[in-house]
Amino acid sequence: MELTDAAIKKLIEKTQGEYNTIRIGLTGGGCAGYEYVFDYESEILPEDHVFDYGSFNIVINDISMPFLRDASLDYITQGINESFKIINPAEKSACGCGVSIQF
């Protein structure tokens, strides 16, 4: 997974506190079949792939890794809304709500 400069900058800001590890992955659910996981993490598991960015780590579990291999993480601003966005060329479709995806 690649991170844009905007995502790195925002992650450095967000991980200055108690947690310096972000878990990115997939979970089953939603109307299209999968949902992305993006959360602070306190525990790195043996099956995790760890990507060290100096002041923070990104962890992706072994099951999610094939789905996220060519994805990128960006931080976008649209009007007054700001959020992290996973851009994944492996997605075949997404639910109208924008949360659920299918591969």
N, C-alpha and C positions, 0 to 999 in steps of 0.2 A: 504494500500500500504506500502510495506517495502522499505527501502533505504539501499543500501550497504554502507560500510564504505567509499569507494571511492566517491560515490555520495554525502554523507554528507560532506566530506572534501571539495569537489569542490563547493558545494552549499554555504558553509561557506565563501569561497573565493569570490564567485560571488555576494553574497548578502550583502557585506560590504558597498555598496553605498546607493543610494536613495531608492531602493526597497528591502524589506526583505521578500517578499511573492512571492511564485511561484505558478502559477495556472497550474494544470495538469487536463486534461479532454479529451473529445472526441467531434468531430464535424463531421457532415455529409460531405462526399465528397470523392474525389478520385475514382479510378476505382473499388476498393473493397468495398466501402460503407462508411468507417469511416477513420478519420485521428486523430492522437493524437494532443492535444493542450499542449504546454509546453512554458509558457511565464511568464515574470514578471507581477505582479499584484499590483495595488495600492488600490483596493477596495475589501473588503470582503463582500459578499452578505449574507442575512439571510438564504438562502437555501444551503450555502456552508458548507462542513465538513472541519474543520480546524485542522491541525496536527501541534502542536507546537514543534519545535526542538531547542528551546532556542534562537539562534541568527537568525533563519528564520522560516517561516511558509510555509507549503504546504496546498493549498486549492483545493478541488475537489467538483464540483457541485453535487447536488443530483441525477441528471440524469446519470452522468458518474460513480458514485460510484459503482453500481453493476458490471460494466464492469472492474473496476480497483481494486476491493476488494482483489484479490489474486495476483496482479501484484507487481513487484519490479522495482525500479529505480536504474540503475547502471551508472557509468561513465567509459567508456572504451577508451582504447588507442590501435589503430591499425596502426602501422607504425608512420607516422607523423600526422595522423588524431585522434582527440579526440572528444568525444561527449557523451551526456547523452543518455541512451537507456532504454526504457521501455520493460521489459521482462514480457509477459503476457500469462499465460497458457490458458486463455479463448479465445485467438485468434484461429480461424479456418483456416485462410489463410491470406496471405499478397501479395500485388502487387509486381511485379518484381522490381519496383522502391524503395521498402522498406518503403514507406511513408504511403500508404493506407492499411488498414486491414479490415478483416471481422470476425464477431462473429457468 
